[in-house]
């Protein structure tokens, strides 16, 4: 995605916020598109402001997404049906060609780390083992996905959370 942005003429710049690892910007007509890269996703920001107007005295981009007329979309990698990098690269190419971007691009997709933790965090925690003396319970906790269901070992063998095994052939 980043190589594609450079090919389109996007330039890189650091941001004032630690939320974003880096930003790529492109100005076309009266709009600027920023592709803001995070550790777990990519954000798109379209504004009428120039890069120079968003650059603070330290030389980093200071982005205010809430200003009137701005469009902002968060694309999280986790629990996202979209291919985030492909979607962002395609949007950047359309923008560079002067094609107006669809409003759907400026919505939140996927789940943030906090949202995932709230929804699924308990599934990733080790559960209390029912029988501490049963060494096969340790095997279950090592092999399971953490959802509480049986875990597949190999060759048709499954193990339950209590350490009992079943040959399902």
Z-matrix of the N, CA and C atoms (Angstrom, degrees):
N
C 1 1.438
C 2 1.531 1 110.40
N 3 1.316 2 116.87 1 -46.40
C 4 1.463 3 120.28 2 -176.45
C 5 1.523 4 110.83 3 -65.72
N 6 1.322 5 117.41 4 -41.38
C 7 1.467 6 120.03 5 176.81
C 8 1.528 7 110.09 6 -60.76
N 9 1.329 8 116.77 7 -39.41
C 10 1.459 9 121.22 8 177.46
C 11 1.519 10 112.30 9 -64.04
N 12 1.327 11 116.76 10 -37.42
C 13 1.469 12 120.27 11 177.70
C 14 1.528 13 110.42 12 -63.54
N 15 1.329 14 116.33 13 -43.57
C 16 1.470 15 119.51 14 178.51
C 17 1.527 16 111.08 15 -62.63
N 18 1.335 17 117.19 16 -40.21
C 19 1.463 18 120.63 17 178.94
C 20 1.522 19 111.66 18 -62.14
N 21 1.328 20 116.50 19 -32.92
C 22 1.468 21 121.22 20 179.28
C 23 1.527 22 112.55 21 -76.55
N 24 1.335 23 116.50 22 -13.13
C 25 1.455 24 120.09 23 -179.04
C 26 1.508 25 114.68 24 104.70
N 27 1.329 26 117.91 25 6.18
C 28 1.463 27 120.94 26 175.91
C 29 1.526 28 108.74 27 -66.92
N 30 1.318 29 116.21 28 146.48
C 31 1.465 30 123.07 29 177.16
C 32 1.520 31 108.74 30 -115.03
N 33 1.314 32 116.13 31 151.73
C 34 1.465 33 121.69 32 -179.23
C 35 1.520 34 110.57 33 -95.59
N 36 1.330 35 114.80 34 148.55
C 37 1.459 36 121.19 35 174.00
C 38 1.520 37 108.63 36 -155.56
N 39 1.309 38 117.01 37 146.50
C 40 1.458 39 122.13 38 176.56
C 41 1.519 40 109.75 39 -73.47
N 42 1.339 41 115.27 40 156.53
C 43 1.457 42 119.87 41 177.50
C 44 1.525 43 110.10 42 -112.94
N 45 1.321 44 114.95 43 157.12
C 46 1.462 45 120.45 44 178.06
C 47 1.529 46 110.61 45 -72.29
N 48 1.311 47 117.45 46 -27.35
C 49 1.461 48 122.17 47 -178.31
C 50 1.522 49 110.72 48 -84.99
N 51 1.329 50 116.14 49 137.46
C 52 1.468 51 119.75 50 176.16
C 53 1.527 52 111.23 51 -76.66
N 54 1.331 53 117.22 52 -9.45
C 55 1.468 54 121.41 53 177.87
C 56 1.525 55 110.92 54 -60.39
N 57 1.325 56 116.64 55 -37.01
C 58 1.452 57 121.16 56 -176.36
C 59 1.516 58 110.00 57 -105.53
N 60 1.318 59 116.08 58 133.35
C 61 1.464 60 121.87 59 178.94
C 62 1.521 61 110.76 60 -72.93
N 63 1.341 62 116.28 61 -37.78
C 64 1.458 63 121.52 62 176.96
C 65 1.521 64 109.15 63 -163.73
N 66 1.313 65 114.82 64 166.41
C 67 1.462 66 121.09 65 179.08
C 68 1.521 67 108.84 66 -129.19
N 69 1.319 68 115.48 67 148.91
C 70 1.461 69 122.51 68 174.33
C 71 1.524 70 106.34 69 -125.47
N 72 1.315 71 116.93 70 132.43
C 73 1.462 72 120.08 71 -174.92
C 74 1.515 73 111.20 72 -127.24
N 75 1.342 74 114.44 73 152.88
C 76 1.453 75 122.29 74 177.71
C 77 1.524 76 106.78 75 -150.25
N 78 1.313 77 115.86 76 133.60
C 79 1.472 78 122.23 77 179.14
C 80 1.518 79 108.23 78 -109.20
N 81 1.322 80 115.87 79 128.57
C 82 1.464 81 121.45 80 177.10
C 83 1.524 82 107.64 81 -138.86
N 84 1.322 83 115.11 82 125.25
C 85 1.456 84 121.28 83 -177.90
C 86 1.524 85 109.19 84 55.81
N 87 1.300 86 119.26 85 -117.71
C 88 1.465 87 121.04 86 -177.73
C 89 1.526 88 112.92 87 -109.06
N 90 1.348 89 117.91 88 19.67
C 91 1.468 90 122.17 89 -177.71
C 92 1.526 91 110.77 90 -127.98
N 93 1.327 92 114.45 91 150.49
C 94 1.465 93 122.24 92 172.92
C 95 1.516 94 107.06 93 -119.04
N 96 1.326 95 116.67 94 134.74
C 97 1.449 96 121.62 95 173.31
C 98 1.516 97 108.03 96 -110.75
N 99 1.313 98 115.80 97 126.73
C 100 1.461 99 121.99 98 173.71
C 101 1.519 100 108.37 99 -108.67
N 102 1.302 101 116.15 100 132.08
C 103 1.458 102 122.85 101 170.34
C 104 1.521 103 104.55 102 -106.08
N 105 1.322 104 115.73 103 111.56
C 106 1.464 105 122.81 104 -173.54
C 107 1.531 106 108.83 105 -105.98
N 108 1.311 107 116.36 106 114.50
C 109 1.456 108 121.94 107 -173.75
C 110 1.521 109 109.78 108 -94.26
N 111 1.342 110 114.03 109 125.72
C 112 1.469 111 122.21 110 175.41
C 113 1.523 112 108.72 111 -110.26
N 114 1.318 113 116.95 112 171.32
C 115 1.461 114 119.55 113 179.30
C 116 1.525 115 111.52 114 -68.64
N 117 1.314 116 119.15 115 -27.14
C 118 1.459 117 121.95 116 -177.82
C 119 1.516 118 113.04 117 -125.08
N 120 1.331 119 115.93 118 27.53
C 121 1.452 120 118.39 119 178.91
C 122 1.513 121 112.57 120 167.95
N 123 1.321 122 114.26 121 -174.80
C 124 1.455 123 121.92 122 -178.72
C 125 1.525 124 107.40 123 -139.14
N 126 1.320 125 116.67 124 135.96
C 127 1.450 126 121.28 125 177.33
C 128 1.523 127 109.55 126 -111.08
N 129 1.328 128 115.86 127 147.06
C 130 1.457 129 122.55 128 174.21
C 131 1.521 130 108.24 129 -111.78
N 132 1.326 131 115.34 130 135.32
C 133 1.459 132 120.88 131 -179.05
C 134 1.520 133 108.75 132 -136.74
N 135 1.309 134 116.01 133 117.99
C 136 1.454 135 121.68 134 178.11
C 137 1.527 136 108.11 135 -112.01
N 138 1.320 137 115.88 136 130.90
C 139 1.457 138 121.07 137 -176.82
C 140 1.524 139 110.02 138 -146.70
N 141 1.311 140 115.62 139 160.87
C 142 1.464 141 119.56 140 174.09
C 143 1.532 142 110.57 141 -87.62
N 144 1.327 143 116.88 142 -9.85
C 145 1.463 144 120.52 143 179.74
C 146 1.527 145 110.86 144 -72.51
N 147 1.303 146 116.10 145 147.68
C 148 1.458 147 120.84 146 176.26
C 149 1.526 148 109.54 147 -82.58
N 150 1.314 149 115.17 148 162.68
C 151 1.470 150 119.25 149 176.55
C 152 1.517 151 110.32 150 -59.98
N 153 1.329 152 116.37 151 -40.38
C 154 1.468 153 120.19 152 -179.39
C 155 1.526 154 110.96 153 -61.61
N 156 1.328 155 117.07 154 -38.28
C 157 1.465 156 120.58 155 179.56
C 158 1.526 157 111.97 156 -69.73
N 159 1.327 158 117.00 157 -23.47
C 160 1.471 159 121.01 158 179.64
C 161 1.522 160 112.75 159 -94.50
N 162 1.327 161 117.51 160 -6.22
C 163 1.463 162 121.22 161 -178.07
C 164 1.519 163 109.52 162 -87.89
N 165 1.325 164 115.94 163 126.56
C 166 1.470 165 120.23 164 -178.79
C 167 1.538 166 110.71 165 -85.95
N 168 1.319 167 115.85 166 -177.99
C 169 1.474 168 120.94 167 -175.89
C 170 1.528 169 112.85 168 -65.19
N 171 1.341 170 117.29 169 -18.28
C 172 1.466 171 121.32 170 177.93
C 173 1.528 172 112.30 171 -87.41
N 174 1.329 173 116.98 172 -1.89
C 175 1.453 174 120.78 173 179.29
C 176 1.519 175 114.65 174 84.00
N 177 1.337 176 116.80 175 12.13
C 178 1.463 177 120.41 176 178.63
C 179 1.527 178 109.72 177 -109.51
N 180 1.324 179 114.79 178 153.99
C 181 1.465 180 119.95 179 178.74
C 182 1.520 181 110.26 180 -72.48
N 183 1.308 182 115.58 181 130.82
C 184 1.454 183 122.18 182 175.21
C 185 1.523 184 106.55 183 -114.17
N 186 1.317 185 115.79 184 104.40
C 187 1.455 186 122.23 185 -170.96
C 188 1.528 187 110.27 186 -98.34
N 189 1.337 188 115.67 187 128.42
C 190 1.471 189 121.99 188 174.71
C 191 1.523 190 106.91 189 -118.14
N 192 1.304 191 116.17 190 99.55
C 193 1.457 192 120.18 191 -173.92
C 194 1.523 193 112.74 192 -74.74
N 195 1.314 194 117.83 193 -18.30
C 196 1.459 195 120.64 194 -173.52
C 197 1.526 196 114.49 195 -84.57
N 198 1.317 197 119.35 196 -5.03
C 199 1.466 198 120.35 197 179.59
C 200 1.525 199 110.50 198 -62.11
N 201 1.316 200 116.17 199 146.07
C 202 1.454 201 121.87 200 -179.11
C 203 1.533 202 110.80 201 -59.23
N 204 1.308 203 115.26 202 137.06
C 205 1.460 204 121.21 203 179.19
C 206 1.514 205 114.26 204 89.66
N 207 1.316 206 117.73 205 -14.46
C 208 1.458 207 121.04 206 177.71
C 209 1.525 208 110.10 207 -76.39
N 210 1.324 209 115.79 208 149.59
C 211 1.462 210 120.79 209 173.98
C 212 1.525 211 107.71 210 -125.47
N 213 1.326 212 115.28 211 133.18
C 214 1.462 213 121.34 212 -174.30
C 215 1.518 214 109.48 213 -136.65
N 216 1.325 215 116.36 214 133.07
C 217 1.456 216 121.50 215 176.49
C 218 1.506 217 111.52 216 -134.56
N 219 1.330 218 115.69 217 137.17
C 220 1.463 219 122.07 218 177.76
C 221 1.523 220 108.72 219 -103.31
N 222 1.304 221 116.51 220 128.72
C 223 1.466 222 122.10 221 177.58
C 224 1.527 223 107.83 222 -120.10
N 225 1.321 224 116.24 223 98.98
C 226 1.463 225 121.49 224 178.98
C 227 1.522 226 109.36 225 -86.77
N 228 1.320 227 116.92 226 141.49
C 229 1.461 228 121.06 227 178.81
C 230 1.534 229 111.52 228 -70.23
N 231 1.314 230 117.49 229 -35.28
C 232 1.455 231 122.35 230 -175.20
C 233 1.521 232 111.44 231 -74.19
N 234 1.314 233 116.36 232 133.61
C 235 1.474 234 123.75 233 177.37
C 236 1.523 235 111.72 234 53.08
N 237 1.302 236 116.19 235 45.54
C 238 1.453 237 120.91 236 -179.33
C 239 1.523 238 108.54 237 -118.73
N 240 1.320 239 116.50 238 127.50
C 241 1.459 240 120.87 239 179.20
C 242 1.531 241 111.23 240 -76.11
N 243 1.316 242 117.26 241 -17.94
C 244 1.461 243 121.87 242 -179.62
C 245 1.520 244 111.03 243 -83.67
N 246 1.319 245 116.10 244 151.91
C 247 1.454 246 121.00 245 166.15
C 248 1.532 247 104.26 246 -83.82
N 249 1.310 248 116.08 247 97.60
C 250 1.469 249 121.75 248 -171.08
C 251 1.521 250 111.49 249 -56.33
N 252 1.322 251 118.15 250 -50.67
C 253 1.463 252 120.27 251 -177.05
C 254 1.523 253 111.68 252 -61.41
N 255 1.317 254 116.92 253 -42.25
C 256 1.471 255 120.45 254 178.47
C 257 1.531 256 110.22 255 -63.86
N 258 1.324 257 117.80 256 -46.55
C 259 1.468 258 121.92 257 -178.66
C 260 1.522 259 111.61 258 -60.96
N 261 1.321 260 116.39 259 -43.29
C 262 1.464 261 120.43 260 179.74
C 263 1.522 262 110.43 261 -67.13
N 264 1.319 263 117.25 262 -43.48
C 265 1.468 264 120.67 263 179.26
C 266 1.530 265 110.64 264 -62.48
N 267 1.331 266 117.15 265 -41.18
C 268 1.465 267 120.69 266 178.91
C 269 1.525 268 110.79 267 -65.90
N 270 1.325 269 117.38 268 -40.62
C 271 1.465 270 121.00 269 177.94
C 272 1.524 271 110.37 270 -64.37
N 273 1.325 272 116.96 271 -41.59
C 274 1.467 273 120.84 272 179.35
C 275 1.525 274 110.45 273 -63.00
N 276 1.336 275 117.16 274 -39.81
C 277 1.465 276 120.79 275 178.94
C 278 1.527 277 110.86 276 -64.91
N 279 1.325 278 117.30 277 -42.51
C 280 1.468 279 120.37 278 177.70
C 281 1.523 280 110.58 279 -62.82
N 282 1.326 281 116.50 280 -43.71
C 283 1.465 282 120.46 281 179.77
C 284 1.528 283 110.24 282 -60.74
N 285 1.329 284 116.38 283 -45.06
C 286 1.465 285 120.93 284 -178.90
C 287 1.532 286 111.81 285 -62.67
N 288 1.326 287 116.59 286 -27.92
C 289 1.465 288 121.07 287 177.53
C 290 1.531 289 112.30 288 -83.90
N 291 1.326 290 116.65 289 -3.56
C 292 1.461 291 120.27 290 -179.96
C 293 1.517 292 113.92 291 86.30
N 294 1.322 293 117.08 292 13.71
C 295 1.467 294 121.99 293 179.10
C 296 1.530 295 108.68 294 -88.15
N 297 1.332 296 116.16 295 130.37
C 298 1.468 297 120.79 296 179.42
C 299 1.526 298 110.02 297 -62.13
N 300 1.323 299 115.35 298 139.05
C 301 1.465 300 120.69 299 -178.76
C 302 1.524 301 110.77 300 -87.13
N 303 1.301 302 115.04 301 142.42
C 304 1.460 303 123.02 302 -179.24
C 305 1.527 304 110.98 303 -65.36
N 306 1.328 305 117.75 304 141.86
C 307 1.473 306 120.68 305 177.19
C 308 1.531 307 113.32 306 -58.72
N 309 1.344 308 117.69 307 -26.84
C 310 1.469 309 120.53 308 -179.63
C 311 1.526 310 112.45 309 -62.08
N 312 1.331 311 116.66 310 -24.96
C 313 1.462 312 119.93 311 178.82
C 314 1.524 313 112.19 312 -69.27
N 315 1.310 314 116.02 313 -18.83
C 316 1.453 315 120.61 314 -175.19
C 317 1.522 316 111.06 315 -106.96
N 318 1.306 317 114.26 316 43.78
C 319 1.452 318 122.65 317 174.13
C 320 1.518 319 107.86 318 -124.70
N 321 1.301 320 115.86 319 168.60
C 322 1.460 321 120.93 320 177.61
C 323 1.520 322 108.75 321 -85.69
N 324 1.326 323 115.69 322 131.00
C 325 1.460 324 120.79 323 173.34
C 326 1.520 325 108.41 324 -128.37
N 327 1.317 326 115.61 325 149.70
C 328 1.462 327 120.47 326 -179.09
C 329 1.518 328 111.35 327 78.93
N 330 1.319 329 115.27 328 -171.67
C 331 1.463 330 122.06 329 -177.37
C 332 1.521 331 110.45 330 -124.42
N 333 1.324 332 115.44 331 137.73
C 334 1.466 333 120.14 332 174.19
C 335 1.527 334 108.78 333 -72.89
N 336 1.312 335 116.24 334 168.44
C 337 1.464 336 120.44 335 178.84
C 338 1.530 337 110.61 336 -59.77
N 339 1.328 338 116.66 337 -42.50
C 340 1.458 339 120.43 338 179.48
C 341 1.516 340 112.70 339 -64.88
N 342 1.321 341 116.66 340 -41.25
C 343 1.467 342 120.12 341 177.87
C 344 1.525 343 110.95 342 -64.93
N 345 1.339 344 116.90 343 -42.04
C 346 1.448 345 120.21 344 178.22
C 347 1.524 346 110.48 345 -62.98
N 348 1.322 347 116.38 346 -44.90
C 349 1.462 348 120.36 347 179.25
C 350 1.511 349 112.32 348 -60.48
N 351 1.331 350 116.56 349 -39.86
C 352 1.464 351 120.76 350 179.01
C 353 1.525 352 110.63 351 -66.87
N 354 1.331 353 117.04 352 -41.92
C 355 1.458 354 120.93 353 -177.16
C 356 1.523 355 113.46 354 -78.31
N 357 1.331 356 117.13 355 -38.44
C 358 1.460 357 120.25 356 -170.93
C 359 1.524 358 114.02 357 -125.97
N 360 1.295 359 118.41 358 -1.24
C 361 1.465 360 121.40 359 -173.83
C 362 1.504 361 114.40 360 -55.72
N 363 1.324 362 117.67 361 -39.32
C 364 1.464 363 119.71 362 -178.92
C 365 1.519 364 111.92 363 -66.50
N 366 1.330 365 116.81 364 -25.50
C 367 1.460 366 119.35 365 179.06
C 368 1.520 367 111.74 366 -70.23
N 369 1.327 368 117.13 367 -23.66
C 370 1.457 369 119.49 368 -178.11
C 371 1.523 370 113.02 369 -91.37
N 372 1.331 371 116.78 370 -5.55
C 373 1.467 372 119.87 371 179.51
C 374 1.526 373 110.12 372 -85.84
N 375 1.314 374 115.16 373 144.82
C 376 1.456 375 120.20 374 178.26
C 377 1.522 376 108.64 375 -68.48
N 378 1.319 377 116.35 376 129.78
C 379 1.457 378 121.07 377 -179.62
C 380 1.530 379 110.08 378 -85.16
N 381 1.314 380 114.56 379 157.64
C 382 1.461 381 120.43 380 176.24
C 383 1.522 382 108.71 381 -60.98
N 384 1.300 383 116.71 382 130.64
C 385 1.458 384 120.62 383 -179.13
C 386 1.529 385 109.05 384 -80.44
N 387 1.343 386 117.88 385 127.67
C 388 1.459 387 120.65 386 -177.47
C 389 1.521 388 113.74 387 -64.75
N 390 1.326 389 118.11 388 -35.94
C 391 1.461 390 121.50 389 -176.63
C 392 1.518 391 108.10 390 -129.34
N 393 1.326 392 116.19 391 98.09
C 394 1.463 393 121.11 392 -175.23
C 395 1.530 394 111.89 393 -65.14
N 396 1.339 395 117.39 394 -22.82
C 397 1.457 396 119.74 395 -178.49
C 398 1.519 397 112.67 396 -85.68
N 399 1.313 398 117.47 397 -10.85
C 400 1.462 399 121.14 398 -177.81
C 401 1.519 400 109.26 399 -87.55
N 402 1.336 401 116.96 400 107.82
C 403 1.456 402 120.67 401 -177.34
C 404 1.522 403 111.84 402 -66.07
N 405 1.335 404 118.60 403 -21.97
C 406 1.452 405 120.98 404 178.26
C 407 1.529 406 111.51 405 -70.67
N 408 1.325 407 117.98 406 -22.28
C 409 1.466 408 120.12 407 174.15
C 410 1.521 409 109.79 408 -63.77
N 411 1.326 410 115.91 409 -37.16
C 412 1.463 411 119.51 410 176.57
C 413 1.524 412 110.74 411 -63.12
N 414 1.335 413 116.59 412 -38.57
C 415 1.454 414 121.10 413 177.53
C 416 1.522 415 109.81 414 -62.60
N 417 1.360 416 116.33 415 -43.47
C 418 1.466 417 119.97 416 178.69
C 419 1.526 418 110.45 417 -57.90
N 420 1.319 419 117.60 418 -49.43
C 421 1.468 420 120.46 419 -176.87
C 422 1.530 421 112.17 420 -65.52
N 423 1.313 422 116.72 421 -26.78
C 424 1.464 423 119.76 422 176.63
C 425 1.531 424 111.50 423 -76.59
N 426 1.345 425 117.07 424 -31.79
C 427 1.467 426 120.99 425 -174.92
C 428 1.519 427 114.04 426 -95.98
N 429 1.328 428 117.85 427 -17.66
C 430 1.473 429 119.82 428 -172.34
C 431 1.520 430 112.08 429 -81.52
N 432 1.319 431 113.91 430 161.07
C 433 1.468 432 120.62 431 176.87
C 434 1.519 433 110.92 432 -85.20
N 435 1.329 434 117.18 433 -5.95
C 436 1.457 435 120.57 434 179.70
C 437 1.511 436 113.27 435 92.43
N 438 1.341 437 118.38 436 6.47
C 439 1.460 438 120.59 437 -178.04
C 440 1.524 439 113.14 438 -90.11
N 441 1.331 440 117.94 439 -2.16
C 442 1.457 441 121.72 440 178.85
C 443 1.519 442 113.87 441 89.47
N 444 1.319 443 117.22 442 -10.91
C 445 1.468 444 121.26 443 -179.79
C 446 1.506 445 111.43 444 -85.68
N 447 1.344 446 116.06 445 172.17
C 448 1.467 447 120.01 446 178.46
C 449 1.529 448 111.37 447 -59.07
N 450 1.321 449 115.81 448 151.18
C 451 1.465 450 121.45 449 179.57
C 452 1.523 451 108.75 450 -115.69
N 453 1.321 452 115.98 451 138.99
C 454 1.460 453 121.68 452 179.59
C 455 1.523 454 109.06 453 -82.25
N 456 1.338 455 116.01 454 131.22
C 457 1.465 456 120.93 455 177.88
C 458 1.523 457 109.89 456 -95.81
N 459 1.300 458 117.16 457 -69.47
C 460 1.468 459 123.52 458 174.76
C 461 1.522 460 108.52 459 177.25
N 462 1.344 461 115.98 460 165.31
C 463 1.468 462 122.25 461 175.89
C 464 1.529 463 112.44 462 50.74
N 465 1.320 464 117.94 463 36.56
C 466 1.465 465 121.97 464 177.52
C 467 1.517 466 114.91 465 82.65
N 468 1.324 467 117.93 466 3.64
C 469 1.468 468 121.35 467 -179.41
C 470 1.525 469 110.59 468 -91.46
N 471 1.337 470 115.25 469 132.63
C 472 1.464 471 123.22 470 177.89
C 473 1.516 472 108.53 471 -121.06
N 474 1.337 473 115.93 472 154.38
C 475 1.454 474 120.52 473 178.89
C 476 1.528 475 108.80 474 -131.54
N 477 1.351 476 116.19 475 139.18
C 478 1.470 477 122.07 476 177.41
C 479 1.520 478 110.04 477 -96.66
N 480 1.329 479 115.19 478 168.82
C 481 1.467 480 120.21 479 -176.08
C 482 1.528 481 113.18 480 -62.62
N 483 1.336 482 117.31 481 -23.43
C 484 1.472 483 119.83 482 177.93
C 485 1.525 484 112.40 483 -84.39
N 486 1.329 485 117.19 484 0.12
C 487 1.450 486 121.04 485 178.66
C 488 1.519 487 114.10 486 94.22
N 489 1.324 488 117.03 487 -4.91
C 490 1.467 489 118.51 488 179.51
C 491 1.521 490 109.71 489 -75.01
N 492 1.325 491 115.95 490 146.53
C 493 1.461 492 121.33 491 -177.85
C 494 1.513 493 110.08 492 -114.41
N 495 1.333 494 114.86 493 157.45
C 496 1.466 495 121.03 494 179.22
C 497 1.528 496 107.89 495 -143.62
N 498 1.320 497 115.11 496 132.18
C 499 1.469 498 120.30 497 177.15
C 500 1.529 499 107.55 498 -92.96
N 501 1.323 500 116.52 499 108.77
C 502 1.464 501 121.00 500 179.59
C 503 1.517 502 111.28 501 -99.34
N 504 1.329 503 114.97 502 11.53
C 505 1.453 504 121.75 503 173.91
C 506 1.446 505 113.66 504 62.62
